[in-house]
Structures are given as C-alpha cells and as structure tokens.
Amino acid sequence: MIKRLTTILLVLTISSSSASAQDLDGLFNKVKKGAKSLSKSLSWEPGKAVSTSLKDTLAGFYWMNDQLKARTPDTLSTFLLKPGYYKTTLRSYCLHAGTYGPSRGSGYQLANFEGTQKKLIISILEKSTDHPNISQSDVQTLIWGIEAGNKFSSYPTDFQARVKPLLSLKDIALMEINVKDIVESNLPSEVQRLMNTYQSLRQEMQSAQMSFDKLEDIAVKVGAPPIGVGSITIDEGKWSYLNSGYFIKVDPQSYSTSDVTLYRPSYADVSYDSQNRISSYTNDGYKLTVNYKDNGTPVQLGDYTANVQQIESYTVEGPGQPTQTVPAEGGKYIDFGMDFVNDALQGAKDFNLDQMLKDNTNLSLEQLQNAYNDIKKWKGRYDDLKNIHDDFNMDQNPPQDLNKYIKDSYVNETIQKAMEVSLNPIDKKGQSEWLKNHFKMVSDFFFYSICKLRGDDCRPDNDPKNPKLPDYIAQPGNTNAQRLGLSEYKK
C-alpha cells in the first residue's frame, strides 16, 4: 500500500522541482518506518473521520444572556482578542454528511473535536482563513471527501490544484486512504445509510464534471429533521466555556453561515477589607470603591452566624472625569458565611427560615427569604460552574480555594445589582461611557471569578489571546442534525 501511495503522489507532483521530489521521498521513508503506527490513519471506517457526539459537549448554560443583556457586543477584525464582548458572522462547515442542515433558531452547544481525521480537518479550517481565494464550496468539498474516504488523487485535477495550498505532503499522503471492504448486509441500517451517502459522494467527487450543487444535495438534507435516537433538547442561545478563557455561543443561520458571540472578561485587581469584604475594583485607570455603612451586624440564624452588610455608596474615579460618590439605594445583603452557602448549594440540609428567625429582631422574614432565594438561584449557576470545572482534567493542576471564588461571585453579583440602581440612568451627558466602564469592571470580575472556579490559570493580564475556534465543533441536540466546524473566516 505504501508503494502504491508513493507512485500516486509522485504522479501528482510530477511538475514539482527535484527538491520537492526529494522532500516527498523523505516523507515516504518516514511513512515506511512508521507504517505500523500510521496504519489506523491510512484506513477508513464510516463515521470515524469526525466522531464528535453529544457526549463530547462542553458544559452549557443560558443565564449568561441575562448577565450581558445591558452590554452591546463589538464587531471584531481579528481573532487575537483582548478582553471584551464580540459578535461576528463566520463561515461554518458541515461535518456530518447525510443529515439535516440547521435553520435560524436551531440550538447548538460547543463540543470537543473528536475523530481519526481531527488534526487534518482542523488544519484545513485554519489554513482556509489564510487563503481567501479558495472558495467555501471547495473547502467544504474537501472536508466531505475526508469524511467519505475519497482519495485526493481521485478528485478532478483542477480541484486538486485549487485546494493544494490547504494541505501538506503528509496530509495528501494520509488522504490516500484505504476504504475498507465492508459487508453492508451485516451493518445496522443507520450505518448502511451512511455508507450509501459516502459512496454517492465519492462517485460524484470522482467525476470530471464534479458539481458542488450535486454534492450538497447528497450531503445536506432539507426540511424539518425527525428527532434522532439519543437526542436531547438544546435551545437557541446556549453558552459554553472554552479552555482558552472565552465564553462562546453559536447560532447558525445555515450550515455554511453561523453567528458567533464571544466574551472574555477583563482582569481587575480586587481589594478586600479587614472583614474580607470586597472593597474596591481597579482596572485600566478606573477604580470603584465600595463604601460600607458599618462593620456589619452579626446575626444568629439557627446553627449559622451571618452578617448583615449595608452598602452606603460607591466612589467612582478614573480618567477624564472628576471623582464622584454615588449613593447605593437598597445595597443591603446578608453574608451567610461559607458553611451556610455550601450547605445550601449542595442541598446538604433543609432550612426552616421561620425557625432561623426565632429571637432575631435584626431581619424580617421577607429580607431573609429574598437573600435565601438569591442563593437558591445561584445554585443553578454553581452547578453549571461545577460542570465547567469537571469538563477539564484538573488532576495535574487542581484549583485552589474555590470556596473563596464562590463567595466572591455571589457577593459581587449583589454589588452589581446595587450598582444598577445607583448608576441608573447611566447615560448622563458626558458621563455615559465613564460610568459604563465602572459597571463593566464589576461585571467582568463576576465572570473572572467563574474562570477561577473552573480552575483555569486566569492569567492576571489582558493581553490578546486567540480562542482557537477550529478546535471545537458546534453540536446540535438532535442527532439527525448536522454538527458544524468553525473557521475564523468572517463573512
């Protein structure tokens, strides 16, 4: 088989220089030596090139839409992004030939890219951005061919010439795969259908008059997809957390076009007072100081000691405006302490609020209920954060002091609510952007705490970073719908 590959590729590169030929010989000397280890890559099985499924999805959540509804996303010109909130429309690609395409309103969730041809397809998606002259239909045809087990040498020669910049010599060698002889009568019906789809794609790809429209008719089913086996419900607008420190959601317009929203929180220096309360946030020349009314009033709630904290005002200062202090209306919150918060979040026990208020005149039942309901609401977010944490292997770098960040996130959100009241309306003439920057800083720290909860390194800088979108797949909840590959090519 290796000799045959060498012969085919030498024919393909007959017009190359002698140096290129020597490179090709060197490549196949390496292939011969590593033939045993490469045997898996040099063979083909239906559905194995890309095998991502629902089990590979990252933890997802919807509540982030509410947290960001007051902010307007920026457009982006590059994917080397500083912290911020961005939205763009990208080229996306079908990675599940023979299934139904998405439509507006389809729910998708990010998943890890899995499959025997993972590295090859990711590389093609990355390089396609650097070669805008190569059409999206040609890139899609190449990907479908990899899924279907089509040999590179079987494509029409003009197509080979157009897509060659997306491939290395080794990539081309690995595309000269051996389609296994599979007795279709022994296959489950869904695999037989997949085999038929791949066979039809190969036949069309090997035609001298290869037509993308015909390929699309074979690979993309139209209409409302029936619910597939093992499907789950994924509603539109579901967010995921990427390992690169970004939050992301994908909303497809079609299989070839997807809206992508990205959010990366800014790092802010946060200071604490002697009672371990958040006392100030500082970022990029802006500072917000939380002014508490007193040292807090300790109250006994059953087995727990809590503190009633009252925020009196906020002092905001930064470039371009004089320092000002804004009263905090309704800035009261109950700091239950981590024992209570952990028991409430983990459902370790039931709480009788009436009994907890017995002989306690510092709080009303309504105040306690509101505070307890806030913690219960936060429980859903805590569960999401735990799932985010569990998405990654923490054994080598276990996160430290997660309780601190659980508490920080809870208290920070309480401060955020008080700021919404005290800085509303924030569109005062000449101050709008200045006040928005302070509010944004508090909001960013809430999500930065989530990053710490996940156990990420959360580097204390705001340097540009790439989210590496091609490393992930947008996975639908319906197993009869198409999963999508993401490029960084803006439409």
C-alpha positions as CSV (number, residue, x, y, z in Angstrom):
1,M,0.0,0.0,0.0
2,I,2.8,2.4,0.8
3,K,4.5,1.8,-2.6
4,R,1.1,2.5,-4.2
5,L,0.8,5.8,-2.3
6,T,4.3,6.8,-3.3
7,T,3.5,6.1,-7.0
8,I,0.3,8.1,-6.9
9,L,1.8,11.1,-5.2
10,L,4.8,11.2,-7.5
11,V,2.4,11.3,-10.4
12,L,0.5,14.2,-8.7
13,T,3.7,16.2,-8.2
14,I,5.5,15.4,-11.5
15,S,5.7,19.1,-12.3
16,S,7.5,19.8,-9.0
17,S,11.2,20.6,-8.7
18,S,13.8,18.0,-7.8
19,A,13.9,19.4,-4.3
20,S,10.2,18.8,-3.8
21,A,10.6,15.3,-5.1
22,Q,13.4,14.7,-2.5
23,D,11.0,16.0,0.2
24,L,8.4,13.6,-1.0
25,D,10.9,10.7,-0.9
26,G,11.9,11.7,2.6
27,L,8.3,11.8,3.6
28,F,7.6,8.3,2.5
29,N,10.8,7.0,4.0
30,K,9.3,8.2,7.3
31,V,5.9,6.7,6.4
32,K,7.5,3.3,5.7
33,K,9.3,3.3,9.0
34,G,6.1,4.3,10.9
35,A,3.7,2.4,8.7
36,K,2.6,0.3,11.7
37,S,1.7,3.3,13.8
38,L,0.1,5.1,10.8
39,S,-2.0,2.1,9.8
40,K,-5.0,3.5,11.6
41,S,-4.8,6.8,9.8
42,L,-4.2,5.1,6.4
43,S,-7.5,3.2,6.7
44,W,-11.1,4.4,6.7
45,E,-14.2,3.4,8.6
46,P,-17.7,5.0,8.2
47,G,-18.3,7.8,10.7
48,K,-14.8,7.7,12.2
49,A,-13.2,10.7,10.5
50,V,-15.3,13.0,12.6
51,S,-16.9,11.2,15.6
52,T,-17.9,14.1,17.9
53,S,-21.3,13.4,19.6
54,L,-23.4,14.7,22.4
55,K,-21.1,13.0,25.0
56,D,-18.3,15.4,23.9
57,T,-20.2,18.6,24.6
58,L,-18.8,21.1,27.0
59,A,-20.9,22.3,29.9
60,G,-23.5,24.8,28.8
61,F,-25.7,27.4,30.4
62,Y,-28.2,30.1,29.4
63,W,-28.2,32.6,32.2
64,M,-25.2,34.5,30.7
65,N,-27.6,36.1,28.2
66,D,-29.3,37.9,31.1
67,Q,-26.0,39.0,32.5
68,L,-24.9,40.5,29.2
69,K,-28.2,42.0,28.0
70,A,-27.2,45.5,29.1
71,R,-24.0,45.4,27.1
72,T,-23.6,45.8,23.3
73,P,-21.2,43.5,21.6
74,D,-18.4,45.0,19.5
75,T,-17.5,43.8,16.0
76,L,-14.1,42.2,15.5
77,S,-11.4,42.5,12.9
78,T,-9.1,39.8,14.2
79,F,-9.3,36.7,16.4
80,L,-6.3,37.8,18.5
81,L,-8.7,39.4,21.0
82,K,-8.3,41.5,24.1
83,P,-10.9,41.1,26.8
84,G,-14.3,42.2,25.6
85,Y,-17.7,41.2,24.2
86,Y,-17.8,40.4,20.5
87,K,-20.2,39.2,17.8
88,T,-19.5,38.2,14.2
89,T,-20.7,36.1,11.4
90,L,-18.4,33.3,10.2
91,R,-18.1,30.6,7.6
92,S,-19.1,27.3,9.1
93,Y,-18.9,23.8,7.6
94,C,-21.0,20.7,7.6
95,L,-19.1,17.9,9.5
96,H,-21.9,15.3,9.3
97,A,-22.8,14.5,5.7
98,G,-26.2,12.9,5.1
99,T,-28.0,14.7,7.9
100,Y,-30.3,17.7,8.1
101,G,-29.0,21.3,7.9
102,P,-29.7,23.8,10.7
103,S,-32.0,26.8,10.3
104,R,-32.3,30.0,12.3
105,G,-33.3,29.3,15.8
106,S,-31.6,25.9,16.0
107,G,-29.9,25.3,19.3
108,Y,-26.2,24.3,19.3
109,Q,-23.6,23.7,22.0
110,L,-19.8,23.6,21.8
111,A,-18.1,20.2,21.9
112,N,-14.6,18.9,21.7
113,F,-13.4,17.9,18.2
114,E,-13.0,14.1,18.0
115,G,-12.2,11.7,15.2
116,T,-9.4,10.0,13.3
117,Q,-9.0,13.0,10.9
118,K,-9.3,15.6,13.6
119,K,-5.9,17.2,13.1
120,L,-6.2,17.2,9.3
121,I,-9.7,18.9,9.3
122,I,-8.6,21.5,12.0
123,S,-5.6,22.3,9.9
124,I,-7.7,22.8,6.8
125,L,-10.1,25.1,8.7
126,E,-7.2,27.1,10.0
127,K,-5.5,27.4,6.6
128,S,-8.7,28.3,4.8
129,T,-8.7,31.7,6.6
130,D,-5.2,32.4,5.1
131,H,-6.3,31.5,1.6
132,P,-9.5,33.6,0.9
133,N,-9.1,32.9,-2.8
134,I,-10.2,29.3,-2.1
135,S,-14.0,29.2,-2.2
136,Q,-16.0,27.9,0.8
137,S,-17.6,25.3,-1.5
138,D,-14.1,23.9,-2.4
139,V,-13.2,23.7,1.3
140,Q,-16.5,22.0,2.1
141,T,-16.0,19.5,-0.7
142,L,-12.5,18.7,0.6
143,I,-14.0,18.1,4.1
144,W,-16.8,15.9,2.8
145,G,-14.3,13.9,0.8
146,I,-12.3,13.2,4.0
147,E,-15.5,12.1,5.8
148,A,-16.4,9.9,2.8
149,G,-13.0,8.3,2.3
150,N,-12.3,9.9,-1.1
151,K,-8.7,9.7,-2.3
152,F,-7.1,13.0,-3.1
153,S,-5.9,11.6,-6.4
154,S,-9.5,10.8,-7.3
155,Y,-10.6,14.4,-7.4
156,P,-10.6,16.2,-10.8
157,T,-7.1,17.7,-11.4
158,D,-8.4,21.3,-11.4
159,F,-9.9,20.8,-7.9
160,Q,-6.6,19.3,-6.7
161,A,-4.7,22.4,-7.8
162,R,-7.2,24.8,-6.2
163,V,-7.1,23.2,-2.7
164,K,-3.5,22.1,-2.6
165,P,-2.5,25.2,-0.5
166,L,-4.6,23.8,2.3
167,L,-2.6,20.6,2.5
168,S,0.9,19.5,3.3
169,L,2.5,16.5,1.5
170,K,1.8,14.4,4.6
171,D,-1.8,15.5,4.5
172,I,-2.1,14.4,0.9
173,A,-0.5,11.0,1.8
174,L,-3.0,10.5,4.6
175,M,-5.9,11.2,2.2
176,E,-4.8,8.3,0.0
177,I,-6.7,6.1,2.4
178,N,-7.8,2.6,2.1
179,V,-11.6,2.3,2.1
180,K,-12.3,-1.0,3.8
181,D,-14.4,-3.6,2.1
182,I,-17.4,-3.8,4.5
183,V,-20.2,-6.3,4.1
184,E,-23.1,-3.9,4.2
185,S,-25.6,-6.7,5.0
186,N,-24.0,-7.0,8.4
187,L,-24.3,-3.3,9.2
188,P,-27.1,-1.6,11.2
189,S,-29.5,0.3,9.0
190,E,-28.2,3.8,10.1
191,V,-24.6,2.8,9.2
192,Q,-25.8,1.4,5.8
193,R,-27.4,4.8,5.1
194,L,-24.2,6.5,6.0
195,M,-22.2,4.1,3.7
196,N,-24.7,4.9,0.8
197,T,-24.2,8.6,1.4
198,Y,-20.4,8.3,1.4
199,Q,-20.5,6.1,-1.8
200,S,-22.7,8.7,-3.6
201,L,-20.3,11.5,-2.5
202,R,-17.2,9.6,-3.7
203,Q,-18.9,8.8,-7.1
204,E,-19.7,12.5,-7.7
205,M,-16.2,13.7,-6.4
206,Q,-14.5,11.3,-8.9
207,S,-16.5,12.7,-11.8
208,A,-14.7,15.0,-14.2
209,Q,-17.7,17.3,-14.1
210,M,-17.9,17.3,-10.3
211,S,-20.7,19.7,-9.2
212,F,-20.9,21.2,-5.7
213,D,-24.7,21.6,-6.0
214,K,-25.0,17.8,-6.5
215,L,-22.6,17.1,-3.6
216,E,-24.7,19.5,-1.4
217,D,-27.9,17.7,-2.4
218,I,-26.4,14.4,-1.2
219,A,-24.8,15.7,2.0
220,V,-27.4,18.2,3.3
221,K,-30.9,17.0,3.9
222,V,-33.5,19.8,3.8
223,G,-36.7,20.2,5.8
224,A,-37.6,19.7,9.5
225,P,-35.4,16.8,10.8
226,P,-37.0,14.0,12.7
227,I,-35.8,13.5,16.3
228,G,-32.8,11.1,16.2
229,V,-32.0,8.3,18.7
230,G,-30.3,9.7,21.9
231,S,-31.3,13.3,21.2
232,I,-31.6,16.0,23.9
233,T,-33.1,19.5,23.9
234,I,-30.6,22.3,23.3
235,D,-32.4,25.7,22.9
236,E,-31.0,28.6,21.0
237,G,-28.5,30.8,22.8
238,K,-26.7,28.3,24.9
239,W,-23.2,29.4,26.1
240,S,-20.1,27.3,26.7
241,Y,-16.8,28.0,28.3
242,L,-13.6,27.3,26.3
243,N,-10.3,26.2,27.7
244,S,-8.8,29.4,26.3
245,G,-10.7,31.6,28.8
246,Y,-13.5,32.6,26.4
247,F,-17.3,32.1,26.8
248,I,-19.0,31.4,23.4
249,K,-22.3,30.7,21.8
250,V,-23.0,29.7,18.2
251,D,-26.3,30.5,16.4
252,P,-26.3,29.0,12.9
253,Q,-28.1,30.8,10.0
254,S,-27.5,27.7,7.8
255,Y,-24.8,25.0,7.8
256,S,-22.5,27.4,5.9
257,T,-23.0,30.5,8.0
258,S,-23.1,30.9,11.7
259,D,-23.3,33.9,14.1
260,V,-20.7,33.6,16.9
261,T,-20.7,35.6,20.1
262,L,-17.6,35.6,22.2
263,Y,-16.9,37.1,25.7
264,R,-13.6,37.3,27.6
265,P,-13.7,39.0,30.9
266,S,-11.1,41.6,31.8
267,Y,-8.8,41.0,34.7
268,A,-9.3,43.5,37.6
269,D,-7.4,44.0,40.8
270,V,-9.8,43.4,43.7
271,S,-9.0,44.5,47.2
272,Y,-10.6,43.3,50.4
273,D,-11.0,44.9,53.8
274,S,-10.3,43.5,57.2
275,Q,-13.6,41.6,57.2
276,N,-12.7,40.0,53.8
277,R,-15.4,42.1,52.0
278,I,-14.7,43.3,48.5
279,S,-13.7,46.9,49.0
280,S,-12.5,48.0,45.5
281,Y,-12.0,47.1,41.9
282,T,-9.3,48.6,39.8
283,N,-8.7,48.2,36.0
284,D,-7.0,50.3,33.3
285,G,-7.0,53.5,35.3
286,Y,-10.6,53.1,36.6
287,K,-11.4,52.5,40.2
288,L,-14.6,51.7,42.0
289,T,-14.6,51.8,45.9
290,V,-17.4,50.1,47.8
291,N,-18.3,52.2,50.9
292,Y,-20.0,50.1,53.6
293,K,-22.2,51.7,56.2
294,D,-20.7,49.9,59.1
295,N,-18.7,46.8,60.0
296,G,-21.8,44.6,59.5
297,T,-24.3,43.4,62.0
298,P,-23.8,39.8,63.2
299,V,-27.0,37.8,63.4
300,Q,-27.5,34.2,64.6
301,L,-29.6,32.1,62.1
302,G,-30.1,28.7,63.7
303,D,-26.7,27.0,63.6
304,Y,-25.2,29.7,61.4
305,T,-23.7,33.1,62.2
306,A,-24.3,35.6,59.4
307,N,-23.6,39.3,58.9
308,V,-26.0,41.9,57.5
309,Q,-24.0,44.2,55.3
310,Q,-25.2,47.6,54.1
311,I,-23.5,49.3,51.2
312,E,-23.8,53.1,51.7
313,S,-22.3,54.4,48.5
314,Y,-19.8,53.8,45.7
315,T,-16.9,56.1,44.8
316,V,-16.0,56.1,41.1
317,E,-12.9,57.6,39.8
318,G,-10.9,57.4,36.5
319,P,-9.5,59.4,33.6
320,G,-11.5,62.2,32.1
321,Q,-14.0,62.9,34.9
322,P,-13.8,64.2,38.5
323,T,-14.2,61.7,41.3
324,Q,-17.8,61.3,42.4
325,T,-19.6,59.3,45.1
326,V,-23.0,57.7,44.2
327,P,-25.5,56.7,46.9
328,A,-26.3,52.9,46.9
329,E,-30.1,52.5,47.1
330,G,-31.1,49.2,48.5
331,G,-27.5,47.9,48.8
332,K,-28.2,45.6,51.7
333,Y,-27.2,41.9,51.6
334,I,-26.8,39.1,54.0
335,D,-23.4,37.4,54.2
336,F,-24.3,34.0,55.4
337,G,-20.8,32.6,55.6
338,M,-19.4,29.7,53.6
339,D,-20.8,26.9,55.8
340,F,-24.3,28.0,55.1
341,V,-23.7,28.7,51.4
342,N,-22.0,25.3,50.9
343,D,-24.9,23.5,52.7
344,A,-27.5,25.4,50.7
345,L,-25.7,24.9,47.3
346,Q,-25.0,21.2,47.9
347,G,-28.5,20.5,49.3
348,A,-27.0,19.1,52.4
349,K,-30.0,20.0,54.6
350,D,-33.3,21.7,54.5
351,F,-33.7,25.2,56.0
352,N,-36.7,26.4,58.1
353,L,-36.5,30.1,57.7
354,D,-39.1,30.9,60.3
355,Q,-37.2,28.9,62.9
356,M,-33.9,30.6,61.9
357,L,-35.5,34.0,62.6
358,K,-36.7,33.0,66.1
359,D,-35.5,35.5,68.7
360,N,-33.8,37.6,65.9
361,T,-35.1,41.1,65.5
362,N,-32.4,42.3,63.1
363,L,-34.1,40.8,60.0
364,S,-37.6,40.5,58.6
365,L,-38.8,37.2,57.1
366,E,-39.0,39.0,53.7
367,Q,-35.4,40.0,53.8
368,L,-34.2,36.6,54.8
369,Q,-36.4,34.9,52.1
370,N,-35.0,37.3,49.4
371,A,-31.4,36.5,50.4
372,Y,-32.1,32.8,50.6
373,N,-33.8,32.8,47.2
374,D,-30.8,34.6,45.7
375,I,-28.6,31.8,47.0
376,K,-31.0,29.2,45.6
377,K,-31.0,30.9,42.2
378,W,-27.2,30.9,42.4
379,K,-27.3,27.1,43.0
380,G,-28.1,26.6,39.3
381,R,-25.1,28.6,38.3
382,Y,-23.0,26.8,40.8
383,D,-24.0,23.5,39.3
384,D,-23.1,24.9,35.8
385,L,-19.7,26.0,37.2
386,K,-19.0,22.6,38.6
387,N,-19.8,21.1,35.3
388,I,-17.4,23.5,33.6
389,H,-14.8,22.5,36.2
390,D,-15.4,18.8,35.5
391,D,-15.1,19.3,31.7
392,F,-11.3,19.5,32.1
393,N,-8.8,17.3,33.8
394,M,-7.8,19.1,37.0
395,D,-5.6,16.3,38.4
396,Q,-2.3,18.0,37.3
397,N,-3.2,21.5,38.3
398,P,-6.0,21.3,40.9
399,P,-7.7,24.6,41.6
400,Q,-7.1,26.3,44.9
401,D,-9.6,27.9,47.4
402,L,-12.7,27.5,45.2
403,N,-14.9,28.5,48.1
404,K,-13.4,31.9,48.1
405,Y,-14.5,32.4,44.5
406,I,-17.9,31.0,45.1
407,K,-18.4,33.6,47.8
408,D,-16.8,36.4,45.6
409,S,-19.2,35.6,42.8
410,Y,-22.2,35.7,45.0
411,V,-21.2,38.9,46.8
412,N,-20.0,40.5,43.5
413,E,-23.4,39.9,41.9
414,T,-25.1,41.6,44.9
415,I,-22.9,44.6,44.5
416,Q,-23.7,44.6,40.8
417,K,-27.4,44.8,41.5
418,A,-26.9,47.7,43.9
419,M,-24.8,49.5,41.2
420,E,-27.6,49.0,38.6
421,V,-29.8,51.1,40.9
422,S,-27.3,53.7,42.0
423,L,-25.9,54.3,38.5
424,N,-29.3,54.3,36.7
425,P,-29.7,56.1,34.4
426,I,-26.0,55.8,33.3
427,D,-26.5,57.8,30.1
428,K,-25.9,61.2,31.7
429,K,-24.5,63.5,29.1
430,G,-20.7,63.4,29.2
431,Q,-20.6,60.6,31.7
432,S,-22.2,57.7,29.9
433,E,-19.0,55.8,28.8
434,W,-17.2,56.7,32.0
435,L,-19.9,55.2,34.2
436,K,-20.3,52.2,31.9
437,N,-16.6,51.3,32.3
438,H,-17.1,51.1,36.1
439,F,-20.1,48.9,35.8
440,K,-18.4,46.7,33.1
441,M,-15.4,46.3,35.5
442,V,-17.7,44.8,38.2
443,S,-19.5,42.6,35.7
444,D,-16.2,41.3,34.3
445,F,-14.9,40.3,37.7
446,F,-18.1,38.2,38.2
447,F,-17.1,36.2,35.1
448,Y,-13.4,36.2,36.1
449,S,-14.4,34.5,39.3
450,I,-16.1,31.8,37.2
451,C,-12.8,31.4,35.3
452,K,-11.1,30.8,38.7
453,L,-13.9,28.4,39.8
454,R,-13.2,26.4,36.6
455,G,-9.6,26.0,37.8
456,D,-8.2,27.9,34.8
457,D,-4.9,29.7,35.1
458,C,-6.8,33.0,34.6
459,R,-3.6,34.9,33.9
460,P,-3.7,38.3,35.6
461,D,-3.3,40.2,32.3
462,N,-5.4,41.5,29.4
463,D,-3.1,40.6,26.6
464,P,-4.6,39.4,23.3
465,K,-5.5,35.7,23.1
466,N,-7.0,33.5,20.3
467,P,-10.0,31.4,21.2
468,K,-8.9,28.8,18.5
469,L,-12.4,28.2,17.2
470,P,-11.4,25.4,14.7
471,D,-10.5,23.2,17.7
472,Y,-14.2,22.9,18.6
473,I,-17.4,21.7,16.9
474,A,-20.9,23.1,17.2
475,Q,-23.0,20.1,18.2
476,P,-26.8,20.0,17.9
477,G,-29.1,18.4,20.4
478,N,-30.8,16.4,17.6
479,T,-28.6,13.5,16.4
480,N,-30.2,13.8,13.0
481,A,-28.9,17.3,12.5
482,Q,-25.5,18.5,11.3
483,R,-22.6,19.2,13.5
484,L,-20.7,22.3,12.4
485,G,-17.0,23.1,12.1
486,L,-16.0,26.7,12.7
487,S,-13.5,28.7,10.8
488,E,-12.2,32.2,11.6
489,Y,-13.2,33.5,8.2
490,K,-15.6,36.4,8.6
491,K,-18.5,36.7,6.2
